[in-house]
Each structure stands twice: as structure tokens, then as C-alpha cells.
């Protein structure tokens, strides 16, 4: 690992020590690659993924939009899935990324679609 990824990993572990998802309030984890963004609702008590959304989904890929707009769509998609499952409160996990740009867009999209965190 290079310095940047190892630094992010340290931040990620520090965040994960403090937060965790339960069945009632799962953890909304975000992973950002250079081209795509992924979001998952995770129940840490059982270690299972409740719902997931990514910018690789057909309905999001079909729209020719900048990455930041696609990130907002991913946030809205994960929030829709959560509301269908009866989940309104989540704990946001930025996975060591700065709360800025695409990570912030996912959070804003999820908030607009009805999630509280």
C-alpha cells in the first residue's frame, strides 16, 4: 500500500471503532473508486449487507451525467431501498474519505430521499 491508501485505512479503522450499525439503525458505508461509487447498508451485529446501490446500476449508468450527479443518484437509490425495508435512521460511514465531493453527494442524496443521520 502507498502512503495515501494506508493513511485512509488508518482513518477508516479509527472511524469504525466509534460507529457501528444495528438492525434498527444500519451503517451506510460508502466506497469510492476512480470511476464509480458504491453504497451499502450494513448490520454489524450479524455482519450482513441489508441493501446496496452503485453507479454501475443500469438506471444510473443509462444517464449520461457527471460523477457527482451519479453519486447523488446512488444516495437516492440506497435511501429508496432503505425506506422500502422500513429503515429511516442510519449511521453514515465515510470510510476514511473526506466528506466532500462525491461522498458528500451520496449523503445529500440519501437525506433528500428520506434517510435521517
N, C-alpha and C positions, 0 to 999 in steps of 0.2 A: 504494500500500500504506500502511496505517496503521502506527503505531508497534509495535503488538503483533505483527502479521504480519511486519514487517521484522525485528524482534528475533528471532522464531522462525526466520526464514530464515537469519540470521547464525549462530545456534546450529546449525542444520541443516548448513550448509556446514562449520562447524568440526568437527562430528562426522564428516561424510563424508570429511574429509581424513585422519582417523585410521583409519577402518574401511572394509572392502570385502569383498564376498563372492566366493568362488571356487566352482568346480563342486563341490568336496568339502564346503566349508562356506559355503553361501549366506548372504546378508544377509536377515534377517527385518525388513522395513520396515513401519511402522505409519502409517496416515493416519487422523486423527480429524476428522470433521465434527461439526456440532452434533447431527445425528440418527443418524448411522451411523459405523461403524468398519471399516476395511479393512486387510488384512494381505497382504503379498506375500513370496515367497521369490525373491530376485534373484541371478543370477550376473553379477557385474560384469565378469568377464573377457570375456564375449561380449555383455553388455548385454541379457540375456533374462530374462523372468519365468518361473520354473520352476513355481510354483504360486501360487494366490491364493485368499483367502477373505474374505467380508464379511458384515456383519449384514443384508445385503439378500437373502441366500440363502433359498430357500423354507423349508428345515427350521428355520432360525434365526428368520425372520420369523413363522412359524406360532406360535411360543411367545411368549405374552404375558408378557414379563419386563422388569425394569428394564434400562437401557442397560448397566450394569456387568456384569450377568449375561450379556447378549448378547455383550459383549466377551470374556468368558471362553470362551463357546461358539465364538467366532471363533478364539481361540487354540488351542482343542482341535481345531477343524476343520482349520486350517493344519498342525498337528502330525500329524494323521492322514494328510493328503495327503503330507507330507514322509516319514513312515515308510514309506508305500506305495512311494515313489520310492527308498527306501533311504538317506534322509538322516536322521542323528541329531544332528549338530552344526550349529549356526547361529551367526551373529553378529547380535545384536539391535540394530536401528536405531530409536531412538525418534523420529526426525525432528524434533527440536527441541522436542518436548513434554516436560513434566515427567514423570518416572517416578512416576506417581501416578494413582489412579483407574482410568479405562478403559484407559489404556496399560499400567499395571501388571497389570490383569486379563487382558489379552491374553497378556502374558509368563507369568503364573502358569498360565493355561490351557494354554499350549504346553508348559510344563515338566511339568505333571501328565500330559499325553498322551504324553510320551516324548522331547521335544527337550532337548538339552543346550546351554546357552550361559551 
